[in-house]
Amino acid sequence: MILSIESSCDDSSIAVTEIATKKLLYHRKISQEAEHSVYGGVVPELASRLHAVGLPEVLKGALPYIDRLKAVAVTNQPGLSVTLNEGVMMAKTIASLQKIPLIPVHHLKGHIYSLFIEKETISPLLVLLISGGHTQMIRVSDFEHMEILATSMDDSVGESFDKVAKMMGLGYPGGPLIEALATQGDEQHFDLPVPLRNSPLLAFSLSGLKNAVRLKVEACGGAQNISMQEKADLSASFQKAIKLHLLQKSKKIFAKEPIKDFAIVGGASANLYLRAAYENLCQEFGKTMHTAPLEYCSDNAAMIGRYAIDAFAYHQYFDPHSIHVEHTKKQQNGTLL
């Protein structure tokens, strides 16, 4: 079995996965959304302190498996360094006490492997990763070869949802709130720009769209005076602009990439409006679409453990004292994960 730990942001999560069957034997997550919502976003120092309490609590359920572990896996990049450290220190302690190796896991690779929890790995695969920190199209040739084909120049999809929700005084996290409001709104009501519409760049950019939303909110009287119907209409119009932006860039990649399997992963991939749009795009290009179950779209230790199974098979495990939190630089197109 492999014990896996995820603490890259504001979720304290631990899982135990059986190597031979890929069966998830234990999985628990404590969310910090309530504590951070009063600030309109994640406060790193608060998140770190909450992990120091939450991780030991979640670990209790994994203790019956502790003597049958072959390795410990932990997210060590990218993420908030103060929260990653909480998970890495726990992982190093367990691995050292049990005299077993440690598997460092890149968080984005973990999201890709959320597709394969209790399933066999699929490759090659095209993956759109849309999360709170990243928007990327990735070509997954196999376990050892993952190449970024397009990435965000500024704000990610998840980050933009959170910031727009904050502009309208909706709360945190913004994604589910905007998606719910959008179902009651008219997506044609507000004319919002589609980012990079006339640009040949294979890249994503949402800062301009986010600013356009800010101007609309101000024109409606600000967060204190904008009506609920205007919030609904603006949510629907914003969500539509994001959809059109993602589809426009994805179409260019789909036209060049012969890979027939496509997946959408990450926290924002739980958005059913975006999922439906990509279902239609895959039908247009003759691709098969894959998605993770909704409960595994956001950060979780189950996806870290599933990646670790393949890493273990490739002998990608190390002495626990050699693993540290890695400070990931901004990734450009062509970067290998």
C-alpha positions in Angstrom: 0.0 0.0 0.0 1.0 3.6 -0.5 0.0 6.4 1.9 -0.4 9.8 0.1 -0.6 13.3 1.5 -1.9 16.5 -0.2 -1.5 19.9 1.4 -0.7 22.2 -1.5 -3.3 24.8 -0.7 -6.3 24.7 1.6 -7.3 21.1 1.8 -5.8 18.6 4.3 -6.1 15.2 2.7 -4.7 11.7 3.2 -5.3 8.5 1.3 -4.2 4.9 1.3 -4.1 3.0 -2.0 -3.4 -0.7 -2.6 -0.6 -1.0 -5.2 -1.7 -4.3 -6.9 -5.4 -3.5 -7.3 -5.3 0.3 -7.4 -8.1 0.2 -4.9 -8.6 3.2 -2.7 -8.7 1.8 0.8 -9.0 5.1 2.8 -9.5 8.7 1.8 -10.4 11.7 3.9 -10.2 15.4 3.3 -10.8 18.4 5.6 -11.6 21.6 3.7 -10.7 25.0 5.0 -13.2 26.9 2.9 -15.2 28.2 5.8 -12.1 29.7 7.5 -10.9 31.4 4.4 -14.2 32.6 3.0 -14.3 35.5 5.4 -11.2 36.8 3.7 -12.4 36.2 0.2 -9.5 33.9 -0.6 -6.8 31.7 0.9 -4.6 33.2 3.6 -1.3 31.2 3.4 -0.3 31.5 7.1 -3.8 30.6 8.3 -3.8 27.6 5.9 -0.5 26.4 7.2 -1.8 26.5 10.9 -5.0 24.7 9.9 -2.9 21.9 8.2 -0.9 21.5 11.3 -4.2 20.6 13.1 -6.0 18.9 10.2 -3.4 16.5 8.8 -2.8 14.7 12.2 -6.6 14.4 12.5 -7.0 12.9 9.0 -4.0 10.6 9.6 -5.8 8.8 12.4 -8.0 6.9 9.9 -4.9 5.6 8.0 -3.1 4.2 11.1 -4.5 0.6 10.7 -2.6 0.4 7.4 0.7 2.0 8.6 2.6 -1.3 8.9 1.7 -2.5 5.4 3.0 0.5 3.5 5.6 0.2 0.8 6.0 4.0 0.4 4.7 7.4 1.3 3.8 9.9 -1.4 3.4 13.6 -0.9 2.8 16.7 -3.0 6.0 18.8 -3.0 5.3 21.3 -5.9 3.7 23.6 -7.0 1.6 25.2 -4.3 2.0 27.4 -1.2 5.4 26.7 0.3 4.1 27.1 3.9 1.3 24.5 3.3 3.4 22.1 1.2 5.9 22.0 4.1 3.3 20.7 6.5 2.6 17.7 4.2 6.2 17.1 3.3 7.4 17.1 7.0 4.6 14.6 7.9 5.5 12.4 4.9 9.2 12.4 5.8 8.5 11.6 9.4 6.2 8.6 8.5 8.7 7.3 5.9 11.6 7.6 8.3 9.9 5.8 11.1 8.6 3.0 8.9 11.9 2.8 7.0 10.2 3.1 3.6 10.9 5.4 0.6 9.2 8.7 -0.3 7.6 9.6 -3.6 7.5 13.3 -4.4 4.5 14.2 -6.6 4.0 17.2 -8.9 0.6 18.5 -8.1 -0.4 18.9 -11.7 0.5 15.3 -12.5 -1.7 14.4 -9.5 -4.6 16.1 -11.2 -4.0 14.2 -14.4 -4.1 11.0 -12.4 -7.4 11.9 -10.8 -8.7 10.4 -14.0 -7.3 7.0 -13.1 -8.4 6.5 -9.4 -9.2 2.8 -9.1 -8.7 2.5 -12.9 -6.0 1.7 -15.4 -3.8 4.5 -16.9 -4.7 5.8 -20.3 -2.0 7.1 -22.7 -1.4 8.9 -24.9 -3.8 11.6 -23.8 -4.5 15.3 -24.3 -5.4 17.0 -21.0 -6.9 20.4 -20.3 -6.0 21.3 -16.7 -8.1 24.1 -15.3 -7.6 24.8 -11.6 -7.2 27.6 -9.1 -3.6 28.1 -10.1 -3.2 26.8 -13.6 -4.7 26.7 -17.0 -2.8 24.4 -19.4 -3.2 22.0 -22.3 -0.8 19.1 -21.8 0.2 16.2 -24.1 0.6 13.1 -22.0 2.6 10.7 -24.1 3.3 8.3 -21.2 4.2 8.4 -17.5 7.7 9.9 -18.2 6.7 12.3 -21.0 4.2 15.2 -20.4 4.6 18.3 -22.4 2.8 21.7 -22.0 1.3 22.8 -25.3 -0.4 25.9 -24.0 -0.4 27.7 -20.7 -1.9 30.8 -19.1 -0.1 34.1 -19.5 -1.7 35.5 -16.3 -4.7 34.4 -14.3 -6.0 30.9 -14.3 -9.6 29.8 -14.8 -10.2 29.0 -11.2 -8.5 32.1 -9.9 -10.6 34.2 -12.3 -13.8 32.7 -11.0 -12.7 33.4 -7.4 -11.8 37.1 -8.2 -15.0 37.8 -10.2 -17.1 36.3 -7.4 -15.3 38.6 -4.9 -16.0 41.6 -7.1 -19.7 40.8 -7.0 -19.6 40.1 -3.2 -20.6 36.5 -3.7 -18.0 34.8 -1.4 -15.4 32.1 -1.7 -14.8 29.7 -3.5 -16.2 31.5 -6.5 -16.5 28.7 -9.1 -19.5 26.9 -7.7 -21.2 30.2 -6.8 -20.9 31.7 -10.3 -21.9 28.4 -11.9 -25.1 28.2 -9.8 -25.9 31.9 -10.4 -25.3 31.6 -14.2 -28.1 29.1 -14.5 -30.5 31.9 -13.6 -28.9 34.5 -15.9 -28.9 35.6 -19.5 -25.4 34.9 -21.0 -26.2 37.4 -23.8 -27.0 40.3 -21.5 -23.5 41.6 -21.0 -21.1 42.0 -23.9 -17.8 40.8 -22.6 -14.6 40.3 -24.6 -13.3 36.9 -25.6 -9.5 37.0 -24.6 -7.0 36.6 -27.5 -9.8 36.2 -30.0 -7.7 37.6 -32.8 -4.3 36.4 -31.6 -2.5 33.4 -33.2 -0.9 32.7 -29.8 -1.6 29.2 -28.4 -2.0 30.6 -24.9 -4.6 31.4 -22.3 -5.2 34.8 -20.7 -8.0 36.0 -18.5 -6.8 39.2 -16.9 -8.4 41.4 -19.6 -11.8 39.6 -19.2 -11.6 39.9 -15.4 -11.0 43.7 -15.8 -14.0 43.9 -18.1 -16.2 42.3 -15.5 -14.9 44.8 -12.9 -16.0 47.7 -15.1 -19.5 46.1 -15.5 -19.8 45.7 -11.8 -18.8 49.3 -11.2 -21.3 50.4 -13.9 -24.0 48.5 -12.0 -23.3 50.4 -8.8 -20.6 48.2 -7.3 -20.8 45.1 -5.2 -23.1 46.8 -2.7 -25.7 47.9 -5.3 -25.6 45.4 -8.2 -28.9 43.5 -8.3 -29.2 39.7 -8.0 -30.4 39.5 -11.6 -27.5 41.6 -12.8 -25.2 39.2 -10.8 -26.8 36.2 -12.5 -26.5 37.8 -16.0 -22.9 38.8 -15.4 -22.0 35.3 -14.1 -23.6 33.7 -17.2 -21.9 36.2 -19.6 -18.5 35.7 -17.8 -18.8 32.0 -17.9 -19.7 32.1 -21.6 -16.6 34.3 -22.4 -14.4 31.8 -20.6 -15.9 28.9 -22.5 -15.4 30.6 -25.9 -11.8 31.5 -25.0 -10.9 27.9 -24.0 -12.7 26.4 -27.0 -11.1 28.7 -29.5 -7.6 27.8 -28.3 -8.4 24.1 -27.9 -9.8 23.8 -31.4 -6.4 24.9 -32.8 -4.7 22.2 -30.7 -7.2 19.6 -31.6 -6.7 20.2 -35.3 -3.0 19.5 -35.0 -3.0 16.6 -32.4 -3.9 13.1 -33.6 -4.4 11.8 -30.1 -8.0 10.5 -29.8 -8.4 10.6 -26.0 -9.0 13.9 -24.3 -9.5 14.8 -20.6 -10.4 17.8 -18.6 -9.1 17.9 -15.0 -8.6 20.3 -12.1 -11.0 22.0 -9.7 -12.7 24.1 -12.4 -13.4 20.9 -14.5 -16.3 20.3 -12.1 -18.1 23.1 -13.9 -20.8 21.2 -15.9 -21.3 24.0 -18.3 -17.7 23.8 -19.4 -17.9 20.0 -19.5 -20.8 20.0 -21.8 -19.0 22.4 -24.2 -16.0 20.1 -24.4 -18.3 17.1 -24.9 -19.5 18.8 -28.1 -16.0 19.8 -29.1 -14.8 16.2 -28.8 -17.7 15.0 -30.9 -16.8 17.5 -33.6 -13.2 16.3 -33.7 -13.9 12.6 -33.1 -12.2 12.4 -29.7 -13.2 10.5 -26.6 -13.6 12.7 -23.6 -12.6 11.6 -20.0 -13.4 13.3 -16.8 -12.7 12.6 -13.1 -15.6 12.0 -10.7 -16.7 15.3 -9.3 -15.4 14.5 -5.8 -11.9 14.1 -7.2 -11.7 17.3 -9.3 -10.5 19.5 -6.4 -7.3 18.9 -4.6 -7.2 15.5 -2.9 -4.8 12.8 -1.7 -6.5 10.0 -3.7 -5.1 11.4 -7.0 -1.6 11.8 -5.4 -1.7 8.1 -4.4 -2.9 7.0 -7.8 0.1 8.8 -9.4 2.4 7.2 -6.8 1.4 3.7 -7.9 2.8 4.3 -11.4 5.8 6.1 -9.9 6.5 3.1 -7.7 6.4 0.8 -10.7 8.9 3.1 -12.5 11.1 3.1 -9.3 10.6 6.8 -8.9 11.0 6.7 -5.1 13.7 8.2 -2.9 15.3 8.4 0.5 12.9 10.6 2.6 15.7 12.9 3.7 16.4 13.9 0.1 12.9 15.3 -0.6 12.1 18.9 -0.1 9.5 21.5 -1.2 10.3 22.6 -4.7 9.7 26.2 -5.8 8.3 25.8 -9.3 9.1 28.5 -11.8 6.5 29.8 -14.3 6.0 27.1 -16.9 6.1 28.0 -20.6 4.9 26.1 -23.6 7.1 23.1 -24.4 8.0 22.6 -20.7 8.1 19.0 -19.6 6.2 18.4 -16.4 
